[in-house]
Amino acid sequence: MERLTEREREVLALMARGMCNSEIAGELYVSQATVKTHVARVLRKLGLRDRTQAVVAAYDLGIVRPRNADQVLLAWA
């Protein structure tokens, strides 16, 4: 498995938080085409087929951590 760049890790973390390409582009001040390139490289380097697998990988690799379940439940109440 190839090592992710810092920017690829940022993009992966934002993907795991549910952001779409346009939201990631706005957050990082880059174009959507640049985000698409980063997403494609993340998938290729990690040997994944889609964003869903990338989100699971982000949690498995410790790039993002689950929120406190109590906070999530309170937000939905």
N, CA, C and O atoms as a GROMACS GRO file, in nm:
protein
  308
    1MET      N    1   0.084  -0.118   0.000
    1MET     CA    2   0.000   0.000   0.000
    1MET      C    3   0.089   0.124   0.000
    1MET      O    4   0.181   0.136   0.081
    2GLU      N    5   0.062   0.215  -0.091
    2GLU     CA    6   0.138   0.339  -0.097
    2GLU      C    7   0.096   0.432   0.016
    2GLU      O    8  -0.018   0.428   0.063
    3ARG      N    9   0.188   0.515   0.058
    3ARG     CA   10   0.161   0.611   0.164
    3ARG      C   11   0.081   0.730   0.108
    3ARG      O   12   0.109   0.780  -0.001
    4LEU      N   13  -0.019   0.773   0.185
    4LEU     CA   14  -0.098   0.888   0.145
    4LEU      C   15  -0.023   1.017   0.178
    4LEU      O   16   0.047   1.025   0.279
    5THR      N   17  -0.038   1.117   0.091
    5THR     CA   18   0.017   1.248   0.121
    5THR      C   19  -0.068   1.314   0.229
    5THR      O   20  -0.178   1.268   0.259
    6GLU      N   21  -0.017   1.421   0.286
    6GLU     CA   22  -0.093   1.495   0.387
    6GLU      C   23  -0.226   1.544   0.330
    6GLU      O   24  -0.329   1.536   0.396
    7ARG      N   25  -0.224   1.594   0.208
    7ARG     CA   26  -0.347   1.644   0.144
    7ARG      C   27  -0.446   1.530   0.121
    7ARG      O   28  -0.566   1.547   0.142
    8GLU      N   29  -0.396   1.414   0.079
    8GLU     CA   30  -0.484   1.299   0.058
    8GLU      C   31  -0.548   1.255   0.190
    8GLU      O   32  -0.664   1.216   0.193
    9ARG      N   33  -0.472   1.263   0.298
    9ARG     CA   34  -0.526   1.230   0.430
    9ARG      C   35  -0.635   1.330   0.469
    9ARG      O   36  -0.738   1.293   0.527
   10GLU      N   37  -0.612   1.457   0.438
   10GLU     CA   38  -0.714   1.560   0.466
   10GLU      C   39  -0.842   1.531   0.390
   10GLU      O   40  -0.952   1.536   0.445
   11VAL      N   41  -0.827   1.500   0.261
   11VAL     CA   42  -0.943   1.471   0.177
   11VAL      C   43  -1.016   1.348   0.230
   11VAL      O   44  -1.139   1.347   0.237
   12LEU      N   45  -0.943   1.245   0.266
   12LEU     CA   46  -1.003   1.124   0.321
   12LEU      C   47  -1.080   1.154   0.449
   12LEU      O   48  -1.190   1.104   0.468
   13ALA      N   49  -1.023   1.235   0.536
   13ALA     CA   50  -1.091   1.271   0.661
   13ALA      C   51  -1.220   1.346   0.633
   13ALA      O   52  -1.322   1.322   0.698
   14LEU      N   53  -1.217   1.437   0.538
   14LEU     CA   54  -1.338   1.512   0.504
   14LEU      C   55  -1.443   1.424   0.438
   14LEU      O   56  -1.562   1.441   0.460
   15MET      N   57  -1.398   1.328   0.356
   15MET     CA   58  -1.491   1.230   0.299
   15MET      C   59  -1.559   1.151   0.410
   15MET      O   60  -1.680   1.128   0.407
   16ALA      N   61  -1.480   1.112   0.509
   16ALA     CA   62  -1.533   1.032   0.619
   16ALA      C   63  -1.632   1.110   0.703
   16ALA      O   64  -1.716   1.052   0.772
   17ARG      N   65  -1.624   1.242   0.698
   17ARG     CA   66  -1.719   1.326   0.770
   17ARG      C   67  -1.842   1.357   0.685
   17ARG      O   68  -1.928   1.436   0.724
   18GLY      N   69  -1.850   1.293   0.568
   18GLY     CA   70  -1.970   1.302   0.486
   18GLY      C   71  -1.972   1.414   0.384
   18GLY      O   72  -2.077   1.442   0.325
   19MET      N   73  -1.859   1.479   0.363
   19MET     CA   74  -1.857   1.590   0.268
   19MET      C   75  -1.850   1.540   0.125
   19MET      O   76  -1.784   1.440   0.095
   20CYS      N   77  -1.920   1.611   0.036
   20CYS     CA   78  -1.912   1.582  -0.107
   20CYS      C   79  -1.793   1.658  -0.166
   20CYS      O   80  -1.731   1.740  -0.098
   21ASN      N   81  -1.763   1.632  -0.292
   21ASN     CA   82  -1.646   1.696  -0.354
   21ASN      C   83  -1.653   1.848  -0.352
   21ASN      O   84  -1.552   1.913  -0.326
   22SER      N   85  -1.770   1.905  -0.378
   22SER     CA   86  -1.779   2.051  -0.379
   22SER      C   87  -1.757   2.109  -0.239
   22SER      O   88  -1.696   2.215  -0.225
   23GLU      N   89  -1.804   2.041  -0.136
   23GLU     CA   90  -1.782   2.086   0.001
   23GLU      C   91  -1.634   2.076   0.039
   23GLU      O   92  -1.580   2.166   0.104
   24ILE      N   93  -1.571   1.966  -0.001
   24ILE     CA   94  -1.428   1.950   0.026
   24ILE      C   95  -1.349   2.058  -0.045
   24ILE      O   96  -1.257   2.117   0.012
   25ALA      N   97  -1.384   2.085  -0.171
   25ALA     CA   98  -1.316   2.189  -0.248
   25ALA      C   99  -1.326   2.324  -0.177
   25ALA      O  100  -1.226   2.395  -0.168
   26GLY      N  101  -1.442   2.358  -0.127
   26GLY     CA  102  -1.460   2.483  -0.056
   26GLY      C  103  -1.381   2.489   0.073
   26GLY      O  104  -1.323   2.592   0.107
   27GLU      N  105  -1.378   2.378   0.145
   27GLU     CA  106  -1.305   2.370   0.272
   27GLU      C  107  -1.154   2.386   0.251
   27GLU      O  108  -1.086   2.450   0.331
   28LEU      N  109  -1.103   2.327   0.144
   28LEU     CA  110  -0.959   2.327   0.119
   28LEU      C  111  -0.914   2.436   0.022
   28LEU      O  112  -0.794   2.449  -0.006
   29TYR      N  113  -1.008   2.513  -0.031
   29TYR     CA  114  -0.976   2.620  -0.128
   29TYR      C  115  -0.905   2.566  -0.252
   29TYR      O  116  -0.804   2.620  -0.296
   30VAL      N  117  -0.960   2.458  -0.306
   30VAL     CA  118  -0.910   2.399  -0.430
   30VAL      C  119  -1.029   2.375  -0.523
   30VAL      O  120  -1.144   2.387  -0.481
   31SER      N  121  -1.002   2.340  -0.647
   31SER     CA  122  -1.110   2.313  -0.741
   31SER      C  123  -1.169   2.174  -0.717
   31SER      O  124  -1.106   2.089  -0.655
   32GLN      N  125  -1.291   2.155  -0.767
   32GLN     CA  126  -1.352   2.022  -0.758
   32GLN      C  127  -1.271   1.919  -0.837
   32GLN      O  128  -1.263   1.803  -0.797
   33ALA      N  129  -1.212   1.961  -0.947
   33ALA     CA  130  -1.128   1.868  -1.026
   33ALA      C  131  -1.009   1.821  -0.943
   33ALA      O  132  -0.971   1.704  -0.951
   34THR      N  133  -0.952   1.911  -0.865
   34THR     CA  134  -0.839   1.873  -0.778
   34THR      C  135  -0.885   1.773  -0.673
   34THR      O  136  -0.815   1.676  -0.644
   35VAL      N  137  -1.003   1.797  -0.616
   35VAL     CA  138  -1.057   1.704  -0.516
   35VAL      C  139  -1.079   1.567  -0.580
   35VAL      O  140  -1.045   1.465  -0.521
   36LYS      N  141  -1.136   1.564  -0.700
   36LYS     CA  142  -1.158   1.437  -0.770
   36LYS      C  143  -1.027   1.362  -0.789
   36LYS      O  144  -1.023   1.240  -0.774
   37THR      N  145  -0.921   1.435  -0.822
   37THR     CA  146  -0.790   1.372  -0.839
   37THR      C  147  -0.742   1.312  -0.707
   37THR      O  148  -0.694   1.199  -0.704
   38HIS      N  149  -0.757   1.388  -0.598
   38HIS     CA  150  -0.715   1.337  -0.466
   38HIS      C  151  -0.796   1.214  -0.427
   38HIS      O  152  -0.741   1.116  -0.377
   39VAL      N  153  -0.927   1.219  -0.450
   39VAL     CA  154  -1.013   1.105  -0.416
   39VAL      C  155  -0.969   0.982  -0.495
   39VAL      O  156  -0.956   0.873  -0.439
   40ALA      N  157  -0.946   0.999  -0.623
   40ALA     CA  158  -0.903   0.886  -0.708
   40ALA      C  159  -0.771   0.829  -0.659
   40ALA      O  160  -0.753   0.707  -0.657
   41ARG      N  161  -0.679   0.915  -0.619
   41ARG     CA  162  -0.549   0.867  -0.570
   41ARG      C  163  -0.562   0.794  -0.437
   41ARG      O  164  -0.495   0.693  -0.414
   42VAL      N  165  -0.649   0.844  -0.349
   42VAL     CA  166  -0.674   0.775  -0.222
   42VAL      C  167  -0.727   0.635  -0.249
   42VAL      O  168  -0.678   0.538  -0.192
   43LEU      N  169  -0.827   0.626  -0.336
   43LEU     CA  170  -0.886   0.495  -0.366
   43LEU      C  171  -0.782   0.401  -0.425
   43LEU      O  172  -0.775   0.284  -0.387
   44ARG      N  173  -0.702   0.452  -0.519
   44ARG     CA  174  -0.600   0.368  -0.583
   44ARG      C  175  -0.495   0.322  -0.483
   44ARG      O  176  -0.461   0.204  -0.477
   45LYS      N  177  -0.443   0.416  -0.405
   45LYS     CA  178  -0.336   0.382  -0.310
   45LYS      C  179  -0.381   0.283  -0.204
   45LYS      O  180  -0.303   0.199  -0.160
   46LEU      N  181  -0.506   0.293  -0.162
   46LEU     CA  182  -0.557   0.204  -0.058
   46LEU      C  183  -0.623   0.079  -0.115
   46LEU      O  184  -0.667  -0.008  -0.040
   47GLY      N  185  -0.629   0.070  -0.247
   47GLY     CA  186  -0.688  -0.048  -0.310
   47GLY      C  187  -0.838  -0.059  -0.287
   47GLY      O  188  -0.890  -0.169  -0.267
   48LEU      N  189  -0.906   0.056  -0.289
   48LEU     CA  190  -1.049   0.060  -0.262
   48LEU      C  191  -1.127   0.087  -0.389
   48LEU      O  192  -1.073   0.142  -0.486
   49ARG      N  193  -1.255   0.049  -0.390
   49ARG     CA  194  -1.335   0.067  -0.511
   49ARG      C  195  -1.429   0.186  -0.506
   49ARG      O  196  -1.474   0.234  -0.610
   50ASP      N  197  -1.461   0.236  -0.384
   50ASP     CA  198  -1.555   0.348  -0.376
   50ASP      C  199  -1.538   0.426  -0.247
   50ASP      O  200  -1.460   0.390  -0.159
   51ARG      N  201  -1.614   0.534  -0.237
   51ARG     CA  202  -1.606   0.624  -0.121
   51ARG      C  203  -1.649   0.554   0.008
   51ARG      O  204  -1.596   0.582   0.115
   52THR      N  205  -1.743   0.463  -0.002
   52THR     CA  206  -1.789   0.392   0.117
   52THR      C  207  -1.674   0.314   0.179
   52THR      O  208  -1.653   0.320   0.300
   53GLN      N  209  -1.601   0.243   0.096
   53GLN     CA  210  -1.485   0.169   0.147
   53GLN      C  211  -1.380   0.265   0.203
   53GLN      O  212  -1.312   0.233   0.300
   54ALA      N  213  -1.367   0.382   0.142
   54ALA     CA  214  -1.271   0.482   0.190
   54ALA      C  215  -1.308   0.531   0.330
   54ALA      O  216  -1.221   0.551   0.415
   55VAL      N  217  -1.436   0.551   0.354
   55VAL     CA  218  -1.481   0.596   0.486
   55VAL      C  219  -1.450   0.489   0.591
   55VAL      O  220  -1.401   0.521   0.699
   56VAL      N  221  -1.478   0.365   0.560
   56VAL     CA  222  -1.448   0.255   0.652
   56VAL      C  223  -1.297   0.252   0.679
   56VAL      O  224  -1.255   0.236   0.794
   57ALA      N  225  -1.217   0.265   0.576
   57ALA     CA  226  -1.071   0.265   0.590
   57ALA      C  227  -1.025   0.382   0.678
   57ALA      O  228  -0.934   0.365   0.759
   58ALA      N  229  -1.086   0.497   0.663
   58ALA     CA  230  -1.048   0.614   0.743
   58ALA      C  231  -1.067   0.586   0.892
   58ALA      O  232  -0.984   0.624   0.974
   59TYR      N  233  -1.176   0.519   0.927
   59TYR     CA  234  -1.198   0.482   1.066
   59TYR      C  235  -1.101   0.371   1.109
   59TYR      O  236  -1.044   0.378   1.218
   60ASP      N  237  -1.083   0.270   1.025
   60ASP     CA  238  -0.993   0.160   1.058
   60ASP      C  239  -0.849   0.207   1.078
   60ASP      O  240  -0.778   0.157   1.165
   61LEU      N  241  -0.807   0.304   0.996
   61LEU     CA  242  -0.670   0.355   1.004
   61LEU      C  243  -0.652   0.461   1.112
   61LEU      O  244  -0.540   0.506   1.137
   62GLY      N  245  -0.761   0.501   1.176
   62GLY     CA  246  -0.753   0.601   1.283
   62GLY      C  247  -0.740   0.744   1.232
   62GLY      O  248  -0.703   0.834   1.308
   63ILE      N  249  -0.771   0.766   1.104
   63ILE     CA  250  -0.765   0.901   1.049
   63ILE      C  251  -0.878   0.986   1.106
   63ILE      O  252  -0.861   1.105   1.129
   64VAL      N  253  -0.991   0.924   1.130
   64VAL     CA  254  -1.102   0.988   1.199
   64VAL      C  255  -1.149   0.895   1.310
   64VAL      O  256  -1.128   0.774   1.304
   65ARG      N  257  -1.212   0.954   1.411
   65ARG     CA  258  -1.264   0.875   1.522
   65ARG      C  259  -1.413   0.897   1.533
   65ARG      O  260  -1.464   1.004   1.500
   66PRO      N  261  -1.485   0.795   1.579
   66PRO     CA  262  -1.630   0.811   1.596
   66PRO      C  263  -1.659   0.919   1.700
   66PRO      O  264  -1.584   0.937   1.796
   67ARG      N  265  -1.768   0.990   1.677
   67ARG     CA  266  -1.812   1.089   1.775
   67ARG      C  267  -1.870   1.017   1.895
   67ARG      O  268  -1.902   0.899   1.888
   68ASN      N  269  -1.882   1.088   2.002
   68ASN     CA  270  -1.945   1.036   2.121
   68ASN      C  271  -2.091   1.006   2.088
   68ASN      O  272  -2.164   1.095   2.043
   69ALA      N  273  -2.135   0.884   2.108
   69ALA     CA  274  -2.271   0.842   2.073
   69ALA      C  275  -2.376   0.927   2.144
   69ALA      O  276  -2.481   0.956   2.086
   70ASP      N  277  -2.350   0.967   2.269
   70ASP     CA  278  -2.446   1.049   2.343
   70ASP      C  279  -2.466   1.184   2.275
   70ASP      O  280  -2.578   1.234   2.268
   71GLN      N  281  -2.359   1.244   2.225
   71GLN     CA  282  -2.368   1.373   2.158
   71GLN      C  283  -2.451   1.360   2.029
   71GLN      O  284  -2.532   1.448   1.998
   72VAL      N  285  -2.430   1.252   1.955
   72VAL     CA  286  -2.504   1.231   1.831
   72VAL      C  287  -2.652   1.213   1.861
   72VAL      O  288  -2.736   1.271   1.793
   73LEU      N  289  -2.685   1.135   1.962
   73LEU     CA  290  -2.825   1.111   1.998
   73LEU      C  291  -2.893   1.240   2.042
   73LEU      O  292  -3.009   1.265   2.009
   74LEU      N  293  -2.821   1.324   2.118
   74LEU     CA  294  -2.878   1.451   2.163
   74LEU      C  295  -2.903   1.544   2.046
   74LEU      O  296  -3.002   1.618   2.044
   75ALA      N  297  -2.814   1.540   1.948
   75ALA     CA  298  -2.830   1.626   1.830
   75ALA      C  299  -2.954   1.586   1.749
   75ALA      O  300  -3.016   1.671   1.685
   76TRP      N  301  -2.990   1.458   1.751
   76TRP     CA  302  -3.105   1.410   1.676
   76TRP      C  303  -3.235   1.430   1.751
   76TRP      O  304  -3.342   1.424   1.692
   77ALA      N  305  -3.226   1.453   1.880
   77ALA     CA  306  -3.349   1.464   1.962
   77ALA      C  307  -3.421   1.594   1.939
   77ALA      O  308  -3.525   1.619   2.000
   0.00000   0.00000   0.00000
